C-alpha cells in the first residue's frame, strides 16, 4: 500500500462515521491540484479492493470496526507487538514483520485487526499508517560494510542501517551504541540513523547495561536542579529543633541488619521480651521529612519510582546526599525516623501498634552473614565484640520471627522459594563469577518484621479510611488455576486441591508436598507464574500471596516511591489532620502514586533481568567449551532452556536437537523428536557451553 493510500485511511479513520468528500479529503491531506488526480485514482482502486465505500459522494472506511489506534511496544527482525489502550481492556496484538510498515517502539499507528486470539496466541493486526512518530532511542553495534561504518540494530532488523549523523564520540567496529531514526523509510532496513551515544565494546556487559538504561529512559544521572536541592541536604546531623519535637528513642538498643555492601539503609529494628509477649519496633528512615511534595527531588523520585540494582551498580531513586547520607540509618549518628511501635502477643498476634515521628541512633550496622554466624554458633570474637551492645536481642528476634513465620504458614501463605543471582564483578566492572544468592535465618527474621510493620500501616489506613497506596495481590483467574492443574498432571504431579477456586493454601500445599522433589525449583516457578503480579493500588484489594486483607509498603522509602508516598500521608495522620482534609489532600495523589509505582516497578524488574543476562553472558564467555550439570527450566518451539546451579540460564536451540517436528505440550514438555526423546521441564541434563553473545545476553548450550 503506497503512502497516499495509508494517508487516506488515516484521514477517514479520524473523520469517523461522518466520512469525507473527495474535496475534504484533499484538504485534509494537504494535496496540491496536481496530486488530486492521484487521489481520485487511489480512491477508485481502494473501493475496488473493498478498503473504502462511497455513498452520495462521501467516502468512509469499510469494516471501520476493525480499525483502531495503537502504540508499538516491541519490535524484532521478524515481528512486533502493539497495544490498544483505548479498548475496554488493553489488548496486545501480534504483528508480522512484513506488516510493520517501518514502525518502531513508541510510534502511534493506525492498525487493522486481521485475526482473533486463538490457542493462547495474541490477536493479530497490521500497521496501516504511522500517525505519530516516536523519537525513541534504539541500540545496536557498529559494523563495517564495504569500508563504511553502519549500525546493526539489536532488535529492529537483520540489516545494517546507514549512519546519517555520527554524533560527537569517535566510532569503531564493535562499539555498542544508542541511536535514533534520522530519516524513515517504508521498511525498517530503509531507515537512516543518528548516533546518540557510544558506550564502548559490545562485548562488555557494562556497555550493554548502560545502553539499555539510556534507551529505556532510566536516568543514571540526576538533573542539575535536583543535585542542587540535594546539596542543601548534605548534612551530618538532623536539625536540633526537629529532634526536640520528636519521640526520642536514642537510648533504645536499635540496630540495622543488611547486606555487607548496603549503603542506603532505610530500616532498623528493636525488640524486647515482655510478660505477655514482645515489644517490636520497626524504625524507618523519615525520607518524607527531607523530600517535600512539589520539590525537584520529589518530581525526580516520582519519575524514577524505585531504585534499580544490578551487578555492582545501584541506580538510586534519590541522590547520594540523601540515600547514603542524611536519610540512611548509619550507626552512631542521630537520624530522623518514622517508627512503627508494636505490641505482639506470645502467639505472634499484633495486639496494638502506633506510628511515631522519632529520632534514633543505631547501635551497630549489622550484616546478614555475621548475624547468621551468631545464630548458628560460628561467630568469632570480632563479631561478638561488634554486636556486644545488642547481642542479647538477637535470640529474641529469632524466637519471634519463627512464631510469625509459623503463623504465615498456618494462614496458608505459599512459601515460594525463588533463587536470585548474585553477580560478582572485578575492579573494572567485569563479571568474574555468578552465584545463587543465599537467604539465611537473619534475612528471614528481617523479612517477617517488615511484613508486620507493613501490615500495621495498611490496617491503620483501612481503619481510618484515609487515602493510601496499598500493595495488592489479586487471586489468579480461574483459567490460570485450570492450566496449573493440567501442567502439574503433565509433569506426573498430583494436582489435588487445584481447581478454579483454589486458595493460596492449596498452592502452598503443592509446594510443601513437592519441597524435596527433583522438580521443586520448576514447581516453584510454575506456581509463581500462576499467581498474578503484585502491584500498587489506592484500593485495599488484599494480598493473596500473604493471605492478608491489608498490606502496604512502608519500610523502604529511600528505594521506593510507594513507601515515600504513604510516609507523607501517615505524617499528616500523626499530626492529626482531619479525615476530611486527608481525603481532599491525598485522594488524587494516592491514585497517581499507585499507578506510577506499579509502572516503574515493572520497568525496573525488566531492567534488572536484562542487565543480569548481559553479565551472565560475560561470565560464560570464559567458559565456552566447558560442560555443566543443569536442569531443563523451560521449553519452547525454538528450543530447550537449561538452568545451572549458579542461576545462569542458556538455551539449546532446536537446530541442535535431534531431527523432528517439535511441539510444546502444556507449556512444560517438548515432543516430536524422531528418535522419540522427550524434553520435560525439571529433567536433569548435562550441557556444554558452545557460544555466547554478551551484547544480546544470550548463552547457547548443546546437550552432551
C-alpha positions as CSV (number, residue, x, y, z in Angstrom):
1,X,0.0,0.0,0.0
2,X,1.5,3.3,-1.1
3,X,1.9,6.4,1.1
4,X,-1.1,8.1,-0.3
5,X,-3.4,5.2,0.4
6,X,-2.2,4.9,4.0
7,X,-2.8,8.7,4.5
8,X,-6.3,8.3,3.1
9,X,-7.1,5.5,5.5
10,X,-5.7,7.6,8.4
11,X,-7.8,10.6,7.4
12,X,-11.0,8.6,7.0
13,X,-10.4,6.9,10.4
14,X,-10.1,10.2,12.1
15,X,-13.2,11.6,10.3
16,X,-15.3,8.8,11.9
17,X,-18.7,7.8,10.8
18,X,-19.3,11.1,9.1
19,X,-16.8,10.4,6.4
20,X,-15.2,12.9,4.0
21,X,-15.9,14.1,0.5
22,X,-13.1,13.9,-2.1
23,X,-12.6,17.7,-1.8
24,X,-12.5,17.4,2.1
25,X,-10.0,14.5,1.8
26,X,-7.7,16.6,-0.5
27,X,-7.8,19.4,2.0
28,X,-7.2,17.1,5.0
29,X,-4.2,15.6,3.2
30,X,-2.8,19.0,2.1
31,X,-2.7,18.0,-1.6
32,X,-1.9,20.2,-4.5
33,X,-4.1,20.4,-7.6
34,X,-1.6,18.2,-9.3
35,X,-1.9,15.4,-6.7
36,X,-5.8,15.4,-6.8
37,X,-5.8,13.2,-9.9
38,X,-3.8,10.6,-8.0
39,X,-6.2,10.8,-5.1
40,X,-9.1,10.0,-7.4
41,X,-7.3,7.0,-8.9
42,X,-6.3,5.7,-5.4
43,X,-9.8,6.1,-4.1
44,X,-11.2,4.1,-7.0
45,X,-8.6,1.4,-6.5
46,X,-9.3,1.2,-2.8
47,X,-13.1,1.0,-3.4
48,X,-12.5,-1.8,-5.9
49,X,-10.5,-3.8,-3.3
50,X,-13.0,-3.2,-0.6
51,X,-11.0,-0.8,1.6
52,X,-13.4,2.1,1.4
53,X,-17.0,2.8,0.4
54,X,-18.6,5.8,-1.4
55,X,-22.2,6.8,-0.8
56,X,-23.6,10.0,-2.2
57,X,-20.1,11.3,-2.7
58,X,-18.9,10.7,0.9
59,X,-16.0,8.3,1.4
60,X,-15.9,6.1,4.5
61,X,-13.8,3.1,5.7
62,X,-15.3,-0.3,5.1
63,X,-15.5,-2.5,8.2
64,X,-14.5,0.5,10.3
65,X,-14.9,-1.5,13.5
66,X,-11.7,-3.5,12.6
67,X,-9.6,-0.3,12.6
68,X,-8.0,1.1,15.8
69,X,-5.1,3.2,17.1
70,X,-2.4,1.5,19.0
71,X,1.2,2.1,20.3
72,X,4.0,-0.1,19.1
73,X,5.5,-1.8,22.2
74,X,8.1,-4.2,20.9
75,X,9.9,-4.9,17.6
76,X,12.1,-7.9,16.5
77,X,13.5,-8.5,13.0
78,X,10.5,-10.8,12.1
79,X,7.6,-9.5,14.2
80,X,6.3,-6.9,16.6
81,X,3.6,-6.1,19.1
82,X,1.2,-3.2,19.5
83,X,-1.0,-2.2,22.4
84,X,-4.5,-0.9,22.0
85,X,-5.1,1.1,25.2
86,X,-8.4,2.5,24.1
87,X,-10.2,-0.8,24.2
88,X,-12.4,-1.6,27.3
89,X,-9.4,-3.7,28.5
90,X,-6.0,-3.1,26.9
91,X,-5.3,-5.6,24.1
92,X,-1.9,-6.5,22.8
93,X,-1.7,-7.5,19.1
94,X,0.9,-9.6,17.3
95,X,2.2,-8.0,14.0
96,X,4.1,-9.9,11.4
97,X,7.4,-8.3,10.3
98,X,6.1,-7.5,6.8
99,X,3.1,-5.7,8.2
100,X,5.1,-3.3,10.5
101,X,5.5,-0.5,7.9
102,X,8.8,0.5,9.5
103,X,7.1,1.4,12.8
104,X,9.3,1.5,15.9
105,X,8.6,1.2,19.6
106,X,6.6,4.3,20.8
107,X,5.0,5.0,17.4
108,X,1.3,5.7,17.4
109,X,-0.1,3.8,14.5
110,X,-3.4,3.2,12.7
111,X,-3.9,-0.6,12.6
112,X,-6.4,-3.1,11.3
113,X,-7.3,-6.3,13.0
114,X,-6.6,-9.4,10.9
115,X,-7.1,-12.4,13.2
116,X,-8.7,-13.1,16.5
117,X,-6.9,-14.6,19.5
118,X,-6.7,-18.4,19.3
119,X,-5.0,-21.3,21.1
120,X,-3.3,-19.0,23.6
121,X,-1.9,-16.7,20.9
122,X,-2.4,-13.0,20.7
123,X,-4.9,-11.5,18.2
124,X,-3.1,-10.2,15.0
125,X,-3.1,-6.9,13.2
126,X,-1.4,-5.0,10.5
127,X,0.0,-1.4,10.6
128,X,-1.7,0.8,8.1
129,X,-0.1,4.1,8.8
130,X,2.2,5.8,11.4
131,X,0.1,8.6,12.9
132,X,2.7,10.0,15.3
133,X,6.4,9.2,15.1
134,X,8.3,8.3,18.3
135,X,11.8,9.7,19.0
136,X,12.6,6.5,20.9
137,X,16.3,5.6,21.1
138,X,17.3,2.1,20.0
139,X,20.5,0.1,20.5
140,X,22.9,-1.6,18.1
141,X,26.5,-2.4,17.3
142,X,28.9,-0.6,14.9
143,X,29.8,-2.9,11.9
144,X,31.8,-2.3,8.7
145,X,30.1,-2.8,5.3
146,X,32.3,-2.1,2.3
147,X,34.6,0.2,4.2
148,X,31.7,2.1,5.7
149,X,30.6,2.2,9.3
150,X,27.0,1.2,9.8
151,X,24.8,0.2,12.7
152,X,23.5,-3.4,13.1
153,X,20.4,-3.0,15.3
154,X,20.0,-5.3,18.2
155,X,16.3,-5.9,17.6
156,X,14.9,-3.8,14.8
157,X,16.0,-5.8,11.7
158,X,18.7,-8.0,10.4
159,X,20.2,-5.5,8.0
160,X,22.8,-2.8,9.0
161,X,21.5,0.8,8.8
162,X,23.2,3.8,7.3
163,X,24.6,6.4,9.7
164,X,23.3,9.8,8.7
165,X,24.7,11.6,11.7
166,X,27.7,10.2,13.7
167,X,27.5,12.1,17.0
168,X,30.4,13.5,19.0
169,X,32.3,10.4,20.0
170,X,34.6,8.6,17.6
171,X,33.1,5.2,16.5
172,X,34.8,1.9,15.8
173,X,33.7,-1.5,14.8
174,X,32.3,-3.5,17.8
175,X,31.1,-0.4,19.7
176,X,27.7,-0.6,21.5
177,X,25.7,2.5,20.5
178,X,22.3,4.1,21.1
179,X,20.7,5.7,18.0
180,X,17.5,7.5,16.9
181,X,15.9,7.3,13.5
182,X,17.1,10.3,11.4
183,X,15.0,9.6,8.3
184,X,12.3,7.0,7.9
185,X,11.8,4.5,5.1
186,X,8.9,2.3,4.2
187,X,10.6,-0.7,6.0
188,X,12.9,-0.9,9.0
189,X,16.0,-1.5,6.9
190,X,15.3,1.6,4.8
191,X,15.7,3.9,7.9
192,X,18.8,6.0,8.4
193,X,20.1,6.8,11.9
194,X,21.7,9.4,14.1
195,X,24.1,8.1,16.8
196,X,23.0,9.4,20.3
197,X,25.8,7.9,22.3
198,X,28.5,5.3,22.3
199,X,29.4,3.0,25.3
200,X,32.5,1.1,24.4
201,X,32.8,-2.6,23.4
202,X,29.6,-4.5,22.9
203,X,31.4,-7.5,24.4
204,X,31.4,-5.7,27.8
205,X,28.3,-6.3,29.9
206,X,28.7,-2.8,31.4
207,X,28.4,-1.2,27.9
208,X,25.2,-3.1,27.1
209,X,23.7,-2.3,30.5
210,X,24.4,1.4,30.2
211,X,22.9,1.4,26.7
212,X,19.8,-0.4,28.0
213,X,19.3,2.2,30.7
214,X,19.6,5.1,28.3
215,X,17.1,3.8,25.6
216,X,14.6,2.8,28.3
217,X,14.5,6.3,29.9
218,X,16.2,5.1,33.1
219,X,18.3,8.0,34.3
220,X,21.7,7.1,35.7
221,X,22.5,10.8,36.4
222,X,20.4,13.3,38.3
223,X,19.5,16.7,36.7
224,X,21.4,19.7,38.0
225,X,18.4,21.3,39.7
226,X,17.9,18.0,41.7
227,X,21.5,17.8,42.7
228,X,21.3,21.5,43.8
229,X,18.5,20.7,46.1
230,X,20.3,17.6,47.4
231,X,23.4,19.5,48.1
232,X,21.5,21.7,50.6
233,X,20.6,18.4,52.5
234,X,24.2,17.2,52.6
235,X,24.1,17.2,56.4
236,X,25.9,15.3,59.1
237,X,23.1,15.5,61.7
238,X,19.4,16.5,61.6
239,X,18.2,19.9,62.8
240,X,18.2,20.2,66.6
241,X,14.8,21.8,66.7
242,X,13.3,19.0,64.7
243,X,14.9,16.4,67.0
244,X,13.3,18.2,70.0
245,X,9.8,17.8,68.5
246,X,10.2,14.0,68.2
247,X,9.9,10.9,70.3
248,X,13.5,10.3,71.5
249,X,14.5,6.7,71.0
250,X,18.2,7.2,71.0
251,X,18.5,5.3,74.3
252,X,16.9,2.2,72.8
253,X,19.1,-0.7,71.6
254,X,18.1,-0.1,67.9
255,X,20.3,-1.6,65.1
256,X,20.2,-2.4,61.4
257,X,20.8,-5.6,59.5
258,X,21.6,-5.5,55.8
259,X,23.9,-6.9,53.1
260,X,27.6,-6.2,53.6
261,X,27.7,-3.7,50.7
262,X,24.5,-1.9,51.5
263,X,24.9,1.9,51.8
264,X,21.2,3.0,51.6
265,X,20.0,1.7,55.0
266,X,16.3,2.5,55.4
267,X,15.2,0.1,58.2
268,X,16.2,-0.6,61.7
269,X,14.7,-2.8,64.4
270,X,14.4,-3.0,68.2
271,X,12.9,-5.8,70.3
272,X,12.3,-6.7,73.9
273,X,10.5,-9.6,75.6
274,X,7.6,-8.7,77.8
275,X,5.5,-10.5,80.3
276,X,2.8,-11.2,77.7
277,X,4.9,-11.4,74.5
278,X,7.1,-8.9,72.7
279,X,7.7,-5.2,72.0
280,X,8.8,-4.9,68.4
281,X,10.0,-1.6,66.9
282,X,10.5,-1.1,63.2
283,X,12.2,2.2,62.6
284,X,12.2,3.5,59.0
285,X,14.2,6.4,57.6
286,X,12.0,9.5,57.6
287,X,12.6,10.4,53.9
288,X,9.4,12.4,53.7
289,X,10.8,15.0,56.1
290,X,13.5,15.9,53.6
291,X,11.8,15.2,50.2
292,X,8.9,17.7,50.1
293,X,5.9,17.5,47.8
294,X,6.5,19.7,44.8
295,X,10.3,19.8,45.1
296,X,12.6,18.9,42.3
297,X,13.8,16.0,44.4
298,X,10.2,14.7,44.7
299,X,9.5,15.2,41.0
300,X,12.6,13.1,40.1
301,X,11.7,10.4,42.7
302,X,8.2,10.2,41.3
303,X,9.6,9.8,37.8
304,X,12.1,7.1,38.8
305,X,9.7,5.4,41.1
306,X,12.2,2.9,42.5
307,X,16.0,2.3,42.8
308,X,17.4,-0.2,40.4
309,X,20.0,-2.8,41.5
310,X,22.1,-5.0,39.1
311,X,25.6,-6.5,39.3
312,X,27.8,-3.9,41.1
313,X,25.6,-1.0,40.3
314,X,22.8,0.9,42.1
315,X,20.8,3.5,40.2
316,X,19.2,5.2,43.1
317,X,15.8,6.9,43.4
318,X,17.4,9.7,45.4
319,X,20.8,11.3,45.2
320,X,23.6,10.0,47.4
321,X,23.4,13.0,49.8
322,X,20.1,11.5,50.9
323,X,20.2,7.8,50.1
324,X,23.6,7.2,51.6
325,X,23.8,10.3,53.8
326,X,21.2,12.1,56.0
327,X,18.4,9.6,55.3
328,X,20.5,6.4,55.7
329,X,20.3,5.0,59.2
330,X,24.0,4.8,59.6
331,X,25.4,3.7,63.0
332,X,26.3,6.0,65.9
333,X,24.7,9.1,64.4
334,X,21.4,10.8,65.0
335,X,18.8,10.0,62.4
336,X,15.1,11.0,61.9
337,X,12.9,8.0,61.7
338,X,9.2,7.0,61.3
339,X,8.7,4.3,63.9
340,X,6.1,1.6,64.0
341,X,5.9,0.5,67.6
342,X,4.1,-2.8,68.1
343,X,2.9,-5.0,71.0
344,X,2.9,-8.6,69.9
345,X,1.4,-11.5,71.9
346,X,3.3,-14.6,72.8
347,X,1.4,-16.3,69.9
348,X,2.6,-13.7,67.4
349,X,-0.7,-11.8,67.1
350,X,-0.5,-8.0,66.7
351,X,-2.1,-6.7,69.9
352,X,-1.6,-3.0,69.3
353,X,0.5,-0.6,67.2
354,X,1.2,3.1,66.8
355,X,3.2,5.2,64.4
356,X,5.6,7.9,65.8
357,X,7.9,10.5,64.3
358,X,11.1,9.7,66.2
359,X,14.9,10.2,66.4
360,X,17.1,7.2,66.7
361,X,20.8,6.3,67.0
362,X,21.6,2.9,65.5
363,X,24.0,0.9,67.8
364,X,25.6,-1.2,65.0
365,X,25.5,-1.7,61.3
366,X,24.6,-5.4,61.2
367,X,25.4,-7.7,58.4
368,X,23.2,-10.7,57.5
369,X,26.2,-13.1,57.2
370,X,27.5,-12.0,60.6
371,X,24.2,-12.3,62.4
372,X,23.7,-15.8,60.8
373,X,27.0,-16.8,62.3
374,X,25.9,-15.6,65.7
375,X,22.7,-17.6,65.3
376,X,24.4,-20.8,64.2
377,X,27.2,-20.5,66.9
378,X,30.1,-20.0,64.5
379,X,30.7,-16.3,65.2
380,X,34.3,-15.4,66.2
381,X,35.5,-12.9,68.9
382,X,35.5,-10.0,66.4
383,X,31.8,-10.5,65.6
384,X,30.8,-10.9,69.3
385,X,32.6,-7.7,70.1
386,X,31.0,-5.8,67.2
387,X,27.4,-6.8,68.3
388,X,28.1,-6.6,72.1
389,X,25.6,-3.8,72.7
390,X,22.7,-5.8,71.1
391,X,23.8,-9.4,71.2
392,X,21.2,-10.4,73.7
393,X,18.4,-9.2,71.4
394,X,19.3,-11.5,68.5
395,X,17.9,-14.8,70.0
396,X,14.7,-12.9,70.9
397,X,14.4,-11.8,67.3
398,X,14.8,-15.3,66.0
399,X,12.2,-16.5,68.6
400,X,9.5,-14.1,67.5
401,X,10.3,-14.5,63.7
402,X,9.8,-18.2,64.0
403,X,6.4,-17.7,65.6
404,X,5.5,-15.2,62.8
405,X,6.7,-17.5,60.1
406,X,4.7,-20.4,61.5
407,X,1.6,-18.1,61.6
408,X,2.1,-17.2,58.0
409,X,2.3,-20.9,57.0
410,X,-0.8,-21.6,59.1
411,X,-2.7,-18.9,57.2
412,X,-1.9,-20.8,54.0
413,X,0.6,-18.3,52.5
414,X,2.7,-20.1,49.8
415,X,6.4,-20.2,50.7
416,X,7.8,-19.7,47.2
417,X,11.5,-20.4,47.2
418,X,13.0,-18.4,44.3
419,X,16.7,-18.3,43.8
420,X,18.2,-14.9,42.9
421,X,21.6,-14.5,41.1
422,X,24.5,-12.7,42.8
423,X,26.7,-11.1,40.1
424,X,30.3,-10.7,41.2
425,X,32.5,-8.2,39.3
426,X,36.2,-7.2,39.5
427,X,37.6,-3.7,39.9
428,X,36.9,-3.0,36.2
429,X,33.2,-4.0,36.4
430,X,33.7,-7.3,34.5
431,X,31.7,-10.3,35.7
432,X,34.1,-12.9,37.2
433,X,31.5,-15.1,39.0
434,X,27.8,-15.8,39.3
435,X,26.4,-17.5,42.4
436,X,23.0,-18.3,43.8
437,X,22.2,-15.6,46.4
438,X,21.9,-17.2,49.9
439,X,18.9,-16.4,52.1
440,X,19.7,-17.3,55.7
441,X,17.9,-17.0,59.0
442,X,18.8,-13.3,59.6
443,X,17.3,-12.4,56.2
444,X,14.0,-14.2,57.1
445,X,13.9,-12.5,60.5
446,X,14.0,-9.0,59.0
447,X,11.5,-10.0,56.3
448,X,9.0,-11.1,58.9
449,X,9.4,-7.9,60.9
450,X,9.0,-5.8,57.8
451,X,5.8,-7.7,56.9
452,X,4.4,-7.0,60.3
453,X,5.1,-3.2,60.1
454,X,3.7,-3.1,56.5
455,X,0.6,-4.9,57.7
456,X,0.1,-2.4,60.5
457,X,0.4,0.6,58.2
458,X,-2.3,-0.8,55.8
459,X,-4.5,-1.8,58.8
460,X,-4.4,1.8,60.1
461,X,-5.3,3.3,56.7
462,X,-8.2,0.9,56.3
463,X,-9.5,1.5,59.8
464,X,-9.3,5.3,59.5
465,X,-10.5,5.3,55.9
466,X,-7.7,7.6,54.7
467,X,-6.3,7.7,51.1
468,X,-3.4,5.3,50.8
469,X,-1.1,3.4,48.5
470,X,-1.7,-0.3,49.1
471,X,0.4,-3.3,48.0
472,X,-2.2,-5.6,46.5
473,X,-2.0,-9.1,45.1
474,X,-5.2,-10.4,43.5
475,X,-6.3,-14.0,43.2
476,X,-5.3,-15.8,40.0
477,X,-8.1,-16.1,37.4
478,X,-9.8,-19.5,37.0
479,X,-8.1,-20.2,33.7
480,X,-4.7,-19.9,35.2
481,X,-5.6,-22.3,38.0
482,X,-7.0,-24.8,35.4
483,X,-3.8,-24.5,33.5
484,X,-1.8,-25.2,36.7
485,X,-3.8,-28.4,37.3
486,X,-3.1,-29.5,33.7
487,X,0.6,-28.6,33.9
488,X,1.1,-30.5,37.2
489,X,-0.7,-33.5,35.8
490,X,1.5,-33.5,32.7
491,X,4.6,-33.5,35.0
492,X,3.3,-36.5,36.9
493,X,2.5,-34.5,40.0
494,X,-0.8,-35.0,41.8
495,X,-2.7,-31.7,41.5
496,X,-5.0,-32.5,44.4
497,X,-6.9,-29.4,45.5
498,X,-6.0,-27.3,42.5
499,X,-9.4,-26.2,41.0
500,X,-10.8,-23.0,39.5
501,X,-11.5,-21.8,43.1
502,X,-8.2,-22.7,44.7
503,X,-7.0,-20.7,47.7
504,X,-3.4,-19.6,48.4
505,X,-3.4,-22.5,50.9
506,X,-4.0,-25.0,48.1
507,X,-0.9,-23.6,46.2
508,X,1.1,-23.7,49.5
509,X,0.2,-27.4,49.9
510,X,1.5,-28.3,46.4
511,X,4.8,-26.5,47.3
512,X,5.1,-28.3,50.6
513,X,4.3,-31.7,49.1
514,X,7.0,-31.3,46.5
515,X,9.6,-29.5,48.5
516,X,12.1,-32.4,48.3
517,X,11.2,-33.3,44.7
518,X,13.7,-33.2,41.8
519,X,11.3,-30.7,40.2
520,X,11.0,-28.5,43.2
521,X,12.7,-25.5,41.5
522,X,10.4,-25.6,38.5
523,X,7.3,-26.3,40.5
524,X,8.0,-23.1,42.4
525,X,8.4,-21.2,39.1
526,X,5.2,-22.7,37.7
527,X,3.2,-21.8,40.9
528,X,4.7,-18.2,40.8
529,X,3.7,-17.8,37.1
530,X,0.1,-19.0,38.0
531,X,-0.3,-16.1,40.5
532,X,-1.0,-12.6,39.5
533,X,1.7,-9.9,39.7
534,X,1.6,-7.8,42.8
535,X,1.1,-4.1,42.2
536,X,0.1,-0.9,43.9
537,X,-3.4,0.4,44.2
538,X,-5.3,3.1,46.1
539,X,-8.0,0.5,46.8
540,X,-7.3,-2.2,49.6
541,X,-7.8,-5.3,47.4
542,X,-5.9,-7.6,49.8
543,X,-2.8,-9.7,49.3
544,X,-3.5,-13.2,48.0
545,X,0.1,-14.5,48.4
546,X,0.5,-13.3,52.0
547,X,-3.2,-14.1,52.9
548,X,-3.6,-10.7,54.3
549,X,-6.6,-8.4,53.8
550,X,-4.5,-5.4,54.5
551,X,-0.9,-4.8,53.2
552,X,1.2,-1.8,52.1
553,X,4.9,-1.0,51.6
554,X,6.1,1.2,54.4
555,X,9.6,0.1,55.1
556,X,11.8,1.3,52.1
557,X,11.2,5.0,51.4
558,X,14.8,5.5,50.2
559,X,14.3,3.0,47.5
560,X,10.6,3.0,46.6
561,X,8.2,6.0,45.9
562,X,5.2,4.0,47.1
563,X,6.7,3.9,50.6
564,X,7.6,7.6,50.5
565,X,4.0,8.3,49.5
566,X,2.5,6.6,52.5
567,X,5.0,8.2,54.8
568,X,3.8,11.5,53.6
569,X,0.2,10.5,54.2
570,X,0.9,9.0,57.6
571,X,2.8,12.1,58.7
572,X,-0.4,14.2,58.4
573,X,-2.3,11.5,60.2
574,X,0.2,11.5,63.1
575,X,-0.1,15.3,63.2
576,X,-3.9,15.0,63.5
577,X,-5.0,16.3,60.1
578,X,-8.8,15.8,59.9
579,X,-10.1,12.9,57.8
580,X,-11.9,15.3,55.5
581,X,-8.7,17.2,54.8
582,X,-6.8,14.0,54.3
583,X,-9.2,12.8,51.7
584,X,-9.1,16.2,49.9
585,X,-5.3,16.4,50.0
586,X,-4.4,12.8,49.1
587,X,-7.1,11.1,47.2
588,X,-5.8,12.0,43.8
589,X,-2.2,11.7,44.9
590,X,-2.7,8.1,46.2
591,X,-4.1,7.1,42.8
592,X,-1.3,8.7,40.8
593,X,1.4,7.4,43.1
594,X,0.0,3.9,42.9
595,X,-0.1,3.9,39.1
596,X,3.4,5.4,38.8
597,X,4.9,3.0,41.4
598,X,3.4,0.0,39.6
599,X,4.7,1.1,36.2
600,X,8.2,1.9,37.3
601,X,8.5,-1.3,39.3
602,X,7.8,-3.4,36.2
603,X,10.3,-1.3,34.3
604,X,13.0,-1.8,37.0
605,X,12.4,-5.6,37.1
606,X,12.8,-5.9,33.4
607,X,15.9,-3.8,33.5
608,X,17.5,-5.8,36.3
609,X,16.7,-9.1,34.5
610,X,18.1,-7.8,31.1
611,X,21.2,-6.5,32.7
612,X,21.8,-9.7,34.7
613,X,21.6,-11.5,31.3
614,X,24.4,-9.4,29.9
615,X,26.7,-10.1,33.0
616,X,25.9,-13.8,33.0
617,X,26.8,-14.0,29.3
618,X,30.1,-12.1,30.0
619,X,30.9,-14.6,32.7
620,X,30.2,-17.6,30.5
621,X,32.4,-16.1,27.8
622,X,35.3,-17.6,29.7
623,X,33.7,-21.0,29.9
624,X,32.9,-21.7,26.3
625,X,33.7,-25.4,25.6
626,X,33.1,-26.4,29.3
627,X,30.5,-28.9,30.5
628,X,27.9,-28.3,33.2
629,X,25.2,-30.1,35.1
630,X,21.8,-28.4,34.9
631,X,18.1,-28.9,34.6
632,X,15.5,-28.1,31.9
633,X,14.0,-24.8,33.1
634,X,11.7,-24.2,30.1
635,X,10.7,-25.4,26.6
636,X,9.5,-23.6,23.5
637,X,9.2,-24.3,19.8
638,X,12.6,-22.8,19.3
639,X,14.5,-24.9,21.8
640,X,15.1,-26.0,25.4
641,X,16.1,-23.7,28.2
642,X,18.6,-25.1,30.7
643,X,19.4,-23.6,34.1
644,X,22.6,-24.2,36.0
645,X,23.0,-24.4,39.8
646,X,24.6,-20.9,39.8
647,X,21.3,-19.4,38.3
648,X,22.9,-19.0,34.8
649,X,20.4,-19.9,32.1
650,X,21.1,-20.8,28.4
651,X,19.3,-22.4,25.5
652,X,19.8,-25.5,23.4
653,X,18.5,-24.4,20.0
654,X,16.1,-26.7,18.2
655,X,18.7,-26.8,15.5
656,X,21.0,-28.7,17.9
657,X,18.2,-31.2,19.0
658,X,17.6,-34.5,17.2
659,X,15.7,-34.1,13.9
660,X,11.9,-33.9,14.4
661,X,8.7,-32.0,14.2
662,X,8.6,-30.4,17.7
663,X,5.5,-29.4,19.7
664,X,5.1,-28.0,23.2
665,X,2.6,-29.7,25.4
666,X,1.1,-28.0,28.5
667,X,3.9,-25.5,28.4
668,X,6.4,-27.9,30.0
669,X,7.0,-30.8,27.6
670,X,8.7,-30.7,24.2
671,X,7.9,-33.7,22.0
672,X,8.4,-34.6,18.3
673,X,12.0,-35.8,18.2
674,X,12.3,-38.5,15.5
675,X,14.2,-40.7,18.0
676,X,11.4,-40.5,20.5
677,X,13.2,-38.3,23.0
678,X,11.0,-36.1,25.2
679,X,12.3,-33.0,26.9
680,X,10.4,-32.2,30.2
681,X,10.9,-29.2,32.5
682,X,12.8,-30.3,35.6
683,X,14.8,-33.1,33.9
684,X,18.4,-33.3,34.9
685,X,20.7,-32.7,31.9
686,X,24.4,-32.2,31.1
687,X,25.3,-29.4,28.7
688,X,28.3,-27.8,27.0
689,X,28.5,-24.1,26.5
690,X,29.1,-23.6,22.8
691,X,28.8,-19.9,22.2
692,X,27.9,-16.6,24.0
693,X,26.6,-13.2,22.8
694,X,27.2,-10.6,25.5
695,X,25.5,-7.9,23.5
696,X,22.3,-9.8,23.4
697,X,22.7,-11.5,26.8
698,X,22.4,-15.0,25.1
699,X,24.1,-18.2,26.1
700,X,24.0,-21.2,23.8
701,X,24.3,-24.8,25.1
702,X,24.2,-28.2,23.5
703,X,23.4,-31.5,25.2
704,X,26.4,-33.7,26.0
